[in-house]
Each structure stands twice: as structure tokens, then as C-alpha cells.
Amino acid sequence: MSGNVQPDSEDRVSRLVRENELLLADRKGLVRYVRAQRNYLGERYLDRAPHFIVTEHEEAYEALSQELRDEIEDGGEKTDQS
């Protein structure tokens, strides 16, 4: 056991790494889905729906990445959670 990182913090970092990987894989799938919808329904489909989905997904990905970086830089001792 490391002196600076508690076991539950190590679990949290591992969970964040897994979530980050899953979110990246999911984002790639979302991009493929949006492209398929564009091809199937035409450009006007993108004027109505998927932009907000892609935007929310990218924001979530960036937030999780920043949270993971903060957790690692803090040595696993992050006290505030959003």
C-alpha cells in the first residue's frame, strides 16, 4: 500500500480510467452513428438533432479526462466531488 494513495482512491482512479476508455470507445461509436444517420436521412437530419448529443458527449469526455488528471496529480487525495 502506498503512503500517499489510499486503496479506495486507487479504486477510484482505476474506475475513472475504465470510464474514460469506455467513453472514448462510445464516442467513436457515436460518430459512426451520426455519420450513418447523415447518409440515411440527409443533411437536414443533422440540423435538428445529433449536434447536441455530440456536444454533450464531448463535454462529458473532457470533464472525465480532467477529473482523471486531477485525481492523478493530487495523488488520489481529491476531497471535493462535482
DSSP file (Angstrom, degrees, kcal/mol; ACC not computed):
  #  RESIDUE AA STRUCTURE BP1 BP2  ACC     N-H-->O    O-->H-N    N-H-->O    O-->H-N    TCO  KAPPA ALPHA  PHI   PSI    X-CA   Y-CA   Z-CA
    1    1 A M              0   0    0      0, 0.0     2,-0.1     0, 0.0     5,-0.1   0.000 360.0 360.0 360.0 132.0    0.0    0.0    0.0
    2    2 A S        -     0   0    0      3,-0.3     0, 0.0     1,-0.1     0, 0.0  -0.440 360.0-130.9 -76.2 149.9    1.4    3.4   -1.0
    3    3 A G  S    S+     0   0    0      1,-0.2    -1,-0.1    -2,-0.1     3,-0.0   0.827 104.0  37.3 -70.7 -31.8    1.8    6.0    1.7
    4    4 A N  S    S+     0   0    0      1,-0.1     2,-0.5     2,-0.0    -1,-0.2   0.760 110.0  61.4 -92.7 -27.2    0.1    8.8   -0.3
    5    5 A V  S    S-     0   0    0     72,-0.0    -3,-0.3     4,-0.0    71,-0.1  -0.895  71.4-146.8-111.4 123.4   -2.7    6.9   -2.1
    6    6 A Q    >>  -     0   0    0     -2,-0.5     4,-2.2    70,-0.2     3,-0.7  -0.526  27.8-111.8 -82.5 153.6   -5.4    5.1   -0.1
    7    7 A P  H 3> S+     0   0    0      0, 0.0     4,-2.2     0, 0.0     5,-0.2   0.870 118.4  52.0 -54.5 -40.5   -6.9    1.8   -1.5
    8    8 A D  H 3> S+     0   0    0      1,-0.2     4,-1.8     2,-0.2     5,-0.1   0.836 108.8  51.6 -67.9 -29.1  -10.3    3.4   -2.2
    9    9 A S  H <> S+     0   0    0     -3,-0.7     4,-2.5     2,-0.2    -1,-0.2   0.887 107.7  51.8 -70.1 -39.4   -8.5    6.2   -4.1
   10   10 A E  H  X S+     0   0    0     -4,-2.2     4,-2.4     1,-0.2    -2,-0.2   0.908 109.8  49.9 -62.4 -40.6   -6.7    3.7   -6.2
   11   11 A D  H  X S+     0   0    0     -4,-2.2     4,-2.5     2,-0.2    -1,-0.2   0.894 109.8  51.2 -62.9 -39.3  -10.0    2.0   -6.9
   12   12 A R  H  X S+     0   0    0     -4,-1.8     4,-2.5     2,-0.2    -2,-0.2   0.913 110.1  48.4 -66.0 -42.0  -11.5    5.4   -7.9
   13   13 A V  H  X S+     0   0    0     -4,-2.5     4,-2.5     2,-0.2    -2,-0.2   0.925 112.0  49.8 -63.2 -43.7   -8.6    6.1  -10.3
   14   14 A S  H  X S+     0   0    0     -4,-2.4     4,-2.3     1,-0.2    -2,-0.2   0.906 111.1  49.5 -60.6 -41.5   -9.0    2.7  -11.8
   15   15 A R  H  X S+     0   0    0     -4,-2.5     4,-2.8     2,-0.2    -1,-0.2   0.911 110.6  49.8 -64.2 -42.2  -12.7    3.3  -12.3
   16   16 A L  H  X S+     0   0    0     -4,-2.5     4,-2.6     2,-0.2    -2,-0.2   0.896 109.5  51.4 -64.6 -39.4  -12.0    6.7  -13.9
   17   17 A V  H  X S+     0   0    0     -4,-2.5     4,-2.3     2,-0.2    -1,-0.2   0.938 112.4  46.1 -62.0 -45.7   -9.5    5.1  -16.3
   18   18 A R  H  X S+     0   0    0     -4,-2.3     4,-2.7     2,-0.2    -2,-0.2   0.925 113.6  48.5 -62.5 -44.7  -12.1    2.5  -17.3
   19   19 A E  H  X S+     0   0    0     -4,-2.8     4,-2.7     1,-0.2    -1,-0.2   0.895 110.5  51.9 -63.2 -38.8  -14.9    5.0  -17.7
   20   20 A N  H  X S+     0   0    0     -4,-2.6     4,-2.2     2,-0.2    -1,-0.2   0.918 111.2  47.0 -63.1 -43.5  -12.6    7.2  -19.8
   21   21 A E  H  X S+     0   0    0     -4,-2.3     4,-2.3     2,-0.2    -2,-0.2   0.916 113.9  47.7 -64.3 -43.1  -11.7    4.3  -22.1
   22   22 A L  H  X S+     0   0    0     -4,-2.7     4,-2.8     1,-0.2    -2,-0.2   0.895 110.9  51.2 -65.1 -39.6  -15.4    3.3  -22.4
   23   23 A L  H  X S+     0   0    0     -4,-2.7     4,-2.4     2,-0.2    -1,-0.2   0.892 109.7  50.0 -66.1 -39.0  -16.4    6.9  -23.1
   24   24 A L  H  X S+     0   0    0     -4,-2.2     4,-2.0     2,-0.2    -2,-0.2   0.933 113.0  46.1 -63.6 -45.3  -13.7    7.2  -25.8
   25   25 A A  H  X S+     0   0    0     -4,-2.3     4,-1.8     1,-0.2    -2,-0.2   0.905 113.5  50.1 -62.6 -41.0  -14.9    4.0  -27.4
   26   26 A D  H  X S+     0   0    0     -4,-2.8     4,-2.5     1,-0.2    -1,-0.2   0.872 107.0  54.8 -65.7 -37.2  -18.5    5.1  -27.1
   27   27 A R  H  X S+     0   0    0     -4,-2.4     4,-2.5     2,-0.2    -1,-0.2   0.910 106.3  51.0 -63.1 -42.1  -17.6    8.5  -28.7
   28   28 A K  H  X S+     0   0    0     -4,-2.0     4,-2.0     1,-0.2    -1,-0.2   0.907 111.3  48.5 -61.7 -40.5  -16.2    6.7  -31.7
   29   29 A G  H  X S+     0   0    0     -4,-1.8     4,-2.3     2,-0.2    -2,-0.2   0.883 109.6  52.5 -65.2 -38.3  -19.4    4.7  -32.0
   30   30 A L  H  X S+     0   0    0     -4,-2.5     4,-2.8     2,-0.2     5,-0.2   0.901 107.1  51.9 -64.8 -41.0  -21.5    7.9  -31.7
   31   31 A V  H  X S+     0   0    0     -4,-2.5     4,-2.3     1,-0.2    -1,-0.2   0.926 111.0  47.8 -61.2 -44.1  -19.5    9.5  -34.5
   32   32 A R  H  X S+     0   0    0     -4,-2.0     4,-2.3     2,-0.2    -2,-0.2   0.901 111.7  51.1 -62.2 -40.6  -20.2    6.4  -36.7
   33   33 A Y  H  X S+     0   0    0     -4,-2.3     4,-2.6     2,-0.2    -2,-0.2   0.925 110.3  47.9 -62.6 -46.1  -23.9    6.6  -35.8
   34   34 A V  H  X S+     0   0    0     -4,-2.8     4,-2.5     1,-0.2    -1,-0.2   0.904 111.8  50.3 -64.0 -40.3  -24.2   10.2  -36.7
   35   35 A R  H  X S+     0   0    0     -4,-2.3     4,-2.3    -5,-0.2    -1,-0.2   0.910 110.6  49.6 -63.9 -40.8  -22.4    9.7  -40.0
   36   36 A A  H  X S+     0   0    0     -4,-2.3     4,-2.5     2,-0.2    -2,-0.2   0.910 111.0  49.6 -64.0 -41.3  -24.8    6.8  -40.8
   37   37 A Q  H  X>S+     0   0    0     -4,-2.6     4,-3.2     2,-0.2     5,-0.5   0.897 109.3  52.4 -63.9 -39.4  -27.8    8.9  -39.9
   38   38 A R  H  X5S+     0   0    0     -4,-2.5     4,-1.8     1,-0.2    -2,-0.2   0.932 112.6  44.7 -61.8 -44.2  -26.5   11.7  -42.1
   39   39 A N  H  <5S+     0   0    0     -4,-2.3    -2,-0.2     2,-0.2    -1,-0.2   0.884 119.1  42.8 -66.2 -38.1  -26.1    9.3  -45.0
   40   40 A Y  H  <5S+     0   0    0     -4,-2.5    -2,-0.2    -5,-0.2    -3,-0.2   0.922 129.3  22.3 -76.0 -46.3  -29.5    7.7  -44.4
   41   41 A L  H  <5S-     0   0    0     -4,-3.2     3,-0.2     1,-0.2    -3,-0.2   0.582 106.8-119.9-102.6 -12.3  -31.7   10.8  -43.7
   42   42 A G    >X< -     0   0    0     -4,-1.8     3,-1.4    -5,-0.5     4,-0.6  -0.190  41.7 -57.7  93.8 169.8  -29.7   13.5  -45.4
   43   43 A E  H >> S+     0   0    0      1,-0.3     3,-1.0     2,-0.2     4,-0.7   0.799 123.6  68.4 -59.2 -33.6  -28.0   16.7  -44.1
   44   44 A R  H 34 S+     0   0    0      1,-0.3     4,-0.5    -3,-0.2     3,-0.5   0.770  88.8  66.6 -64.5 -22.8  -31.2   18.2  -42.7
   45   45 A Y  H X> S+     0   0    0     -3,-1.4     4,-1.8     1,-0.2     3,-1.5   0.919  98.5  52.5 -59.1 -41.9  -31.3   15.5  -40.0
   46   46 A L  H << S+     0   0    0     -3,-1.0     5,-0.5    -4,-0.6    -1,-0.2   0.717  99.6  63.4 -69.7 -19.5  -28.1   17.0  -38.5
   47   47 A D  T 3< S+     0   0    0     -4,-0.7    -1,-0.3    -3,-0.5    -2,-0.2   0.674 112.6  35.0 -73.9 -15.1  -29.8   20.4  -38.4
   48   48 A R  T <4 S-     0   0    0     -3,-1.5    -2,-0.2    -4,-0.5    -1,-0.1   0.809 126.1  -1.6-111.1 -37.4  -32.3   19.1  -36.0
   49   49 A A  S >X S+     0   0    0     -4,-1.8     3,-1.0     2,-0.1     4,-0.7   0.806 103.5  58.9-127.5 -60.2  -31.0   16.5  -33.5
   50   50 A P  H 3> S+     0   0    0      0, 0.0     4,-2.6     0, 0.0     5,-0.3   0.666  86.5  77.4 -67.5 -18.3  -27.5   15.0  -33.2
   51   51 A H  H 3> S+     0   0    0     -5,-0.5     4,-2.6     1,-0.2     5,-0.2   0.926  96.9  46.8 -56.4 -45.1  -25.4   18.1  -32.6
   52   52 A F  H <> S+     0   0    0     -3,-1.0     4,-2.6     1,-0.2    -1,-0.2   0.855 110.8  53.5 -66.8 -32.0  -26.5   18.4  -29.0
   53   53 A I  H  X S+     0   0    0     -4,-0.7     4,-2.3     2,-0.2    -1,-0.2   0.948 111.5  44.5 -65.8 -47.8  -25.8   14.7  -28.5
   54   54 A V  H  X S+     0   0    0     -4,-2.6     4,-2.6     2,-0.2    -2,-0.2   0.912 114.1  50.6 -62.6 -42.7  -22.2   15.0  -29.8
   55   55 A T  H  X S+     0   0    0     -4,-2.6     4,-2.4    -5,-0.3    -2,-0.2   0.936 111.7  46.3 -62.4 -47.7  -21.7   18.2  -27.8
   56   56 A E  H  X S+     0   0    0     -4,-2.6     4,-2.4     1,-0.2    -1,-0.2   0.901 113.1  50.8 -60.5 -41.0  -22.9   16.7  -24.6
   57   57 A H  H  X S+     0   0    0     -4,-2.3     4,-2.4     2,-0.2    -2,-0.2   0.919 110.7  47.5 -65.2 -44.5  -20.8   13.6  -25.2
   58   58 A E  H  X S+     0   0    0     -4,-2.6     4,-2.7     2,-0.2    -1,-0.2   0.896 111.6  51.2 -64.2 -39.7  -17.6   15.6  -25.9
   59   59 A E  H  X S+     0   0    0     -4,-2.4     4,-2.5     2,-0.2    -2,-0.2   0.917 110.9  48.2 -63.3 -42.8  -18.2   17.7  -22.8
   60   60 A A  H  X S+     0   0    0     -4,-2.4     4,-2.5     2,-0.2    -2,-0.2   0.907 111.8  50.2 -63.6 -41.6  -18.6   14.6  -20.7
   61   61 A Y  H  X S+     0   0    0     -4,-2.4     4,-2.3     1,-0.2    -2,-0.2   0.933 112.6  46.0 -62.4 -46.6  -15.4   13.1  -22.2
   62   62 A E  H  X S+     0   0    0     -4,-2.7     4,-2.4     2,-0.2    -2,-0.2   0.903 112.6  50.6 -64.9 -40.4  -13.4   16.3  -21.5
   63   63 A A  H  X S+     0   0    0     -4,-2.5     4,-2.6     2,-0.2    -2,-0.2   0.921 111.6  47.5 -63.8 -44.1  -14.8   16.5  -17.9
   64   64 A L  H  X S+     0   0    0     -4,-2.5     4,-2.5     2,-0.2    -1,-0.2   0.903 111.1  51.4 -65.1 -40.1  -13.9   12.9  -17.2
   65   65 A S  H  X S+     0   0    0     -4,-2.3     4,-2.4     2,-0.2    -1,-0.2   0.918 111.7  46.9 -61.9 -43.1  -10.4   13.4  -18.6
   66   66 A Q  H  X S+     0   0    0     -4,-2.4     4,-2.8     2,-0.2    -2,-0.2   0.904 111.2  51.7 -66.1 -40.8   -9.8   16.5  -16.5
   67   67 A E  H  X S+     0   0    0     -4,-2.6     4,-2.5     1,-0.2    -2,-0.2   0.908 110.4  49.1 -61.6 -42.0  -11.2   14.6  -13.4
   68   68 A L  H  X S+     0   0    0     -4,-2.5     4,-2.2     2,-0.2    -2,-0.2   0.921 111.6  48.4 -64.1 -44.1   -8.8   11.8  -14.1
   69   69 A R  H  X S+     0   0    0     -4,-2.4     4,-2.8     1,-0.2     5,-0.2   0.925 112.3  49.1 -61.7 -43.8   -5.8   14.1  -14.5
   70   70 A D  H  X S+     0   0    0     -4,-2.8     4,-2.4     1,-0.2     6,-0.2   0.917 109.9  51.9 -61.0 -43.0   -6.7   16.0  -11.3
   71   71 A E  H  <>S+     0   0    0     -4,-2.5     5,-2.5     1,-0.2     6,-0.3   0.906 113.1  43.9 -61.5 -42.8   -7.0   12.7   -9.4
   72   72 A I  H ><5S+     0   0    0     -4,-2.2     3,-1.3     1,-0.2    -1,-0.2   0.919 114.0  49.3 -69.8 -43.8   -3.6   11.5  -10.5
   73   73 A E  H 3<5S+     0   0    0     -4,-2.8    -2,-0.2     1,-0.3    -1,-0.2   0.849 109.5  52.9 -64.5 -33.5   -2.0   14.9   -9.9
   74   74 A D  T ><5S-     0   0    0     -4,-2.4     3,-0.8    -5,-0.2    -1,-0.3   0.462 114.3-117.3 -81.0  -0.7   -3.5   15.1   -6.4
   75   75 A G  T < 5 -     0   0    0     -3,-1.3    -3,-0.2    -4,-0.2    -2,-0.1   0.763  67.3 -60.1  70.8  24.7   -2.1   11.6   -5.6
   76   76 A G  T 3 <S+     0   0    0     -5,-2.5   -70,-0.2    -6,-0.2    -1,-0.2   0.595 113.5 112.5  82.7  10.2   -5.5   10.2   -5.1
   77   77 A E    <   +     0   0    0     -3,-0.8     2,-0.3    -6,-0.3    -1,-0.1  -0.193  34.0 152.0-111.1  42.0   -6.5   12.5   -2.3
   78   78 A K        -     0   0    0      1,-0.2    -7,-0.0    -7,-0.1     3,-0.0  -0.568  19.5-177.4 -73.2 130.2   -9.2   14.6   -4.1
   79   79 A T        +     0   0    0     -2,-0.3     2,-0.4     1,-0.0    -1,-0.2   0.805  58.2  62.8-102.2 -34.7  -11.6   15.8   -1.5
   80   80 A D        -     0   0    0      2,-0.0     2,-0.4     0, 0.0    -1,-0.0  -0.744  62.0-166.9 -97.7 143.0  -14.3   17.7   -3.4
   81   81 A Q              0   0    0     -2,-0.4    -2,-0.0     1,-0.1     0, 0.0  -0.979 360.0 360.0-127.1 139.3  -16.5   15.9   -6.0
   82   82 A S              0   0    0     -2,-0.4    -1,-0.1     0, 0.0    -2,-0.0   0.416 360.0 360.0-108.4 360.0  -18.7   17.5   -8.6
